[in-house]
Amino acid sequence: MEIDEDKIDDAVLALLWLTLHNERCAWKGFDWATTDRLHKKGLIGDPVNKSKSLILTDEGLERSQALFRELFTRPPQ
């Protein structure tokens, strides 16, 4: 089976929005390889530090909310 890492990155970014606190911080309980890719894409700050949170960039914050709505909400009835 071939894994689409971009889809994994989108799902993780959406879930980061779910754990958002202090306006743009999210808990970093996800795979290091995924958070490294999100950092390289410019969507989060450098995840390699002693903090238990990571910081979403402006683009990352906007995209994480859009992906959360797209992936995890039901359409209005």
LINWO-V827932 format. One line per field, one symbol per residue. ss: DSSP state (@ for helix, = for strand, . for the rest). phi: phi as a letter, one per 20 degrees, with the letter a starting at -180 (. if undefined). psi: psi as a letter, one per 40 degrees, with the letter a starting at -180 (. if undefined). A space follows every 10 residues. Layout:
ss: ???
phi: ???
psi: ???
//
This chain:
ss: ....@@@@@@ @@@@@@@@.. =...===... .@@@@@@@@@ ...=...... ..====.@@@ @@@@@@@@@@ @@.....
phi: .eeeffffgf ffffffffdf blmbdbfddd gfffffffff enecfgfeae feccdefgff fffffffgff ecdeffd
psi: hhhgdddddd ddddddddeh ifdeiihgfi hddddddddd eediihegie ieiihhiddd dddddddddd deiiii.
//
